Amino acid sequence: MKQVDMFVDAEDRALFARVKSQGLQIVAERLPSKPLLSVSDVATAIDRKVDTVYRWIDSGLFEYINLGSGEKNKKRYSIVRASFLEFMASRVNSI
């Protein structure tokens, strides 16, 4: 059974009420129900390479937390779920 964070669930419902997009709902359902996401969580949910997500981070398209360097000096980030979904909603609305 999928664990649901009540605050994340409420944020999702508010976003879906404002942005009517089945695609956005599918992406949200594929994300873990937690406020902070890994780069690989996001990449998996949208069927893209992690390099794409890193480019979006470098462009400042959504909020994230820089966790410093990990192994092999690869930067580590936590992505703010609500901000990422707002970014995705803006892409849906711009089409």
Helices and strands as residue ranges (DSSP letters): H 6-18, H 22-30, E 36-37, H 39-45, H 50-59, E 64-69, G 71-73, E 75-80, H 81-93
